[in-house]
Amino acid sequence: MQKENIKNRLGCTQEEMALLLEIPRSQWSMYESGKRNLPLQAKQKLTALLTASSSNKTSSKKVQKIVATQNKAAIQELQKTIKETQYLLELTEQKIKIAEKMRHQSFAALQLISLIEKIPLFKDTQSVCAAIQARSEKQLNRYSEKYVMHLQLKKETINHQMNRLTKKIKSYTNDAPSAIV
């Protein structure tokens, strides 16, 4: 049997395997690399270990307890991350609303200026119109279409992350501890 298969199945280091089989570590190392055979007693012990590990389909209570504890910690961490992500999502949605509102108001102000220019009662309001136009253009530059698009992409990314986090939590809550090992 190859080194990785034994190590993966039994989870022991070279030193630990040598101690279990009551042989020198160097002898175990040479066996793993295919340079040497094991003594009969060591082969019997190894066979017994491999047979026992392959016939044991359920994990021990210790393993189940460790996995359950780690799953609980992972779920708590994921829930914390979901709360942080939810906050980012709400913040991004607020920024989008503000940007869209400011863009709407700026376009309305620019439209007003073009209407004022056509009404004779407002001939002496050129300086006010210029100030309104400057403010509106400044806001449109600040809350540009590019900025809104960036926020919308950020929102989509955050939503995707929320979905992935939610699925991950479900996978932890649906997995029985014995199914993980």
N, C-alpha and C positions, 0 to 999 in steps of 0.2 A: 504494500500500500504506500502511496506517496506521502511525503512529509506534510504537505498542506492539508491533505484529507484527514490524516491522523490528528494534526494540530487543530483543525477546524472542528472535528467531531468530538475530541476530548478536551480541548481548550487548555492543554498543559504546555509548559515550556520544556525545553530539552532537559533542564536540571530536574524538573518535577517528574518527567517521564522516567528519567534514569533512576530516581529515588523509588518510584512506584515499582519499577521492574527489577530493582536491586542490582543495577549494573552501573558502571562508570558513565558519566555524561559523554565522554569521548566515544565510547562504544555506541551509545544511542545516536550520536551525531553521524558516525560512520554508517550506521544502519540506515538512517534517513537518506544519506547521500548515495546509498547502494554499494558502498565499498566493503561492507561487512555484514555477516548474518548475526542474528541474536542467539544466545544460548537457548536451549530447549525450554528451560523454566521461564525465561523472559518472554519467549514466544507464546507460551501458554497463558501467561498473565496478560500479555497484549491482546491475544485473541479473546480472552474472557472480558477484558475492558471494552473492546470493540463490539463484541456480541451484546453485552449488557447495554451499551449506549445506543445500538441500533434497534434493540427490542423495546427500549424505553421511549414510548411515543409522547408521553406527557412530561411536563417539566415539574421539577420538585416544588414543594411549597415555598422554599427559600427563594427560588428563581421567580415564582409567581408573585411573591411579596415584593421583591426588588422591582420587577417589571411594573407592578401596580403602583408602587411609590413613584417610580420614574414617570409613568404615564400621567399620574396626578400632577406632578410638578410641571410636566410639559404642557398639560391642559391649562394650568394656572398661568404659565408664561404666555401661551397663545391667547388666553382671554385678556391678559394685560395688553398684549400687542393689538388685539382687536379694539380695545377701548382707545388706545392711542391713535390707531388708524381711523376709527370713527370720528375722533376729534379733528384729525386732519381733513377728513372728508367734509365735515360740517364747515370747517374754516374755509376750505376751497369753494364750497357752494356759496358761502357768504360773499367771498371775493368775486365770484362770477356774477351774483346778483347786483353787487355794488357797481361793478364794471359795466354791466348792461344798463343799469339805471343811469349812470353817469353818461354813457354814450347816448342814450335816448334823450336825456336832458340837453346835452350839447347839440345834438342834431335839431332838437326843437328850438333851441336858442338861435341857431344859424338860420333856421326857417323863419323865425320871427324877424330877424334882421332883414331878410329879403322882403318880407311883407311891409315892414316899417318904411323901407325905402320907397315903396309905392304909395304910401299914404301921405298926403300933403301936410297934415297936422304935425308930423314928426320930422320936419325939415331941419330943425336946429338940434337934432339928437345924434349927430354924426360921431361925436366923441364917446357918447354912451354906447352907440352901436359898435364902435371900434373896440371898446373895452369888453363888451359882450362877445364879440367875435374872437378876440385874443384869448379870453378865458375859455371859451368853447373849444378852440383849436388846441389849447394847452391840455385840456381834459381829454380830448380825442387822441392826442399823442400819448398821454399817460395811460389811458384805457383803450389802447388800440385794438384792432381786430386780432392782431397777432397775440397780444396779451390775453385776450378772451379765449382764443384758440388754445394757447398754452395752458390756461387754467382748466379748460374742458378736457384736454388730454390728460392732465394731472388727475382730474376727477375720475376719468375712465381707468387710469392706472390704479388709483386707490380702490375703486370698486372691484377691480380684478384681484387686488391683494386681499380685500375683505373676503371675497368668495373663496380664495385659496386657503385663507386662515380658517374659515368656517368648515371647509371640507376636511382640513387637517384635524380640527377638533373632533369632527364626526368620526374620522378614522381611528382616533385614539379612544373614543368612547365606545365604538363598535367592536374593537379588537379585544378579545378575551386575553388575559395575560399569558395563558398557556399557548395561544396561537402565535404569539410573537416569537417565542423561542424555537 
